[in-house]
Amino acid sequence: MTQQELQARYEAVMMNAFGAPKRVFERGEGIHLWDADGRRYLDLLSGLAVTGLGHAHPGVTAAITAQLGSLGHVSNFFASQPQVRLAERLAALTGHPDARVFFTNSGTEANEAAFKLTRLTGRTKVIAMEGAFHGRTMGALALTANPKYREPFEPLPGEVVFVPFGDEAALRAAADERTAAILIETVQGENGVVPVPDGFLAASRRIADEVGALLWIDEVQTGLGRCGEYLAHQADGVSADLITLAKGLGNGFPVGACIATGRAASLLQPGQHGTTFGGNPVAAAAGNAVLDALEGGVLENARATGAWLAWAIEALGHPRIEGVRGRGMLLGVVLTRDVAAQVADAALKAGYVINAPRPGVLRLAPPLIATPEDLAGFVEALPGLLDAHG
Ligand SMILES: *Cc1c(COP(=O)(O)O)cnc(C)c1O
């Protein structure tokens, strides 16, 4: 079956939620993907910051396979060993001895769980950031700023207030005794890889404490090594009351988590929230295998290779590149013109998978295991791709 035939079948049967697929991929290994016509690509997107350990990671594959072959699913009426172990390990990442975990299947569901927790404080107002992305289900969508995503689905859950990302005075003015939580990303990935301005996380922590609100940090895209730390916000020396995780947690197996610390950890009571699949033994085995693999120097590599990649792209001195921003292996190449979509298409034709979260920004989220040698070909190809669409 050729790629073209599969694309036609896709378009005939799939809802048109994502537009026409640009490729049909057949297999992956490490940092590479192969399409249905047998063509090889260098993956600099990792399935949207998901497959940080590379495709077909042997440790994750073995863990999932073994778990499914012994105990695949039991429902949340019951517990399993991998689930308890993963919860202990995620709780330990926060550094809070009292942290507790609720497992989900995705990022948006992790945020739904956290959103429901904020209601249990007895307060109903949530302050989120302009440019924020928190997911597509109705609750997470209410917390997402982009009017294009929100407006067709209004009315959404209410009392969400947006303030400019990084504007301490605006946050202070919006926060009051009715505020249940302040919600923030360490890097706004979907908004074009915009890192939180220096000092703003710490200011958010202070303001949350002043008004008795929870500080909720969405680490769905930034967590688990993507930005060079287990939790990106830890580099800012800030501690959160609610942390949501998903993308990188299962290296492609769907699993997410909402972690709460302090008083937020005991808000949820039996019957108030639930999930059939969340944290099932296979998902938990995937999460444990990812954490095992991250222990082997992956974070250090993500920091070093990410810093090299940002430097190497800026060192091109290309007139169409305004600069590179981001943290670790989550980088945005800011262009001087809104040609990112065309450049991403040209990159794909040349054998490089990247994407354009904003009209003028390319997003690079290579596997965390990639080395400068792995990525050097892309850096060399970039000027030609930009010249063709200048
Ligand atoms: C991707 C993303 C989500 C949504 O995760 P899904 O698994 O797609 O539901 C939420 N928050 C952030 C910051 C994300 O990047």
The ligand as an ORCA input file, in Angstrom:
! r2SCAN-3c Opt
* xyz 0 1
  C      -0.161     19.036     24.757
  C      -0.484     19.846     25.947
  C      -1.665     19.635     26.689
  C      -2.719     18.659     26.247
  O      -2.267     17.349     26.249
  P      -3.093     16.234     25.412
  O      -2.416     14.953     25.777
  O      -2.988     16.605     23.980
  O      -4.490     16.280     25.905
  C      -1.854     20.365     27.837
  N      -0.957     21.276     28.244
  C       0.184     21.529     27.567
  C       1.141     22.529     28.079
  C       0.440     20.832     26.389
  O       1.551     21.100     25.689
*
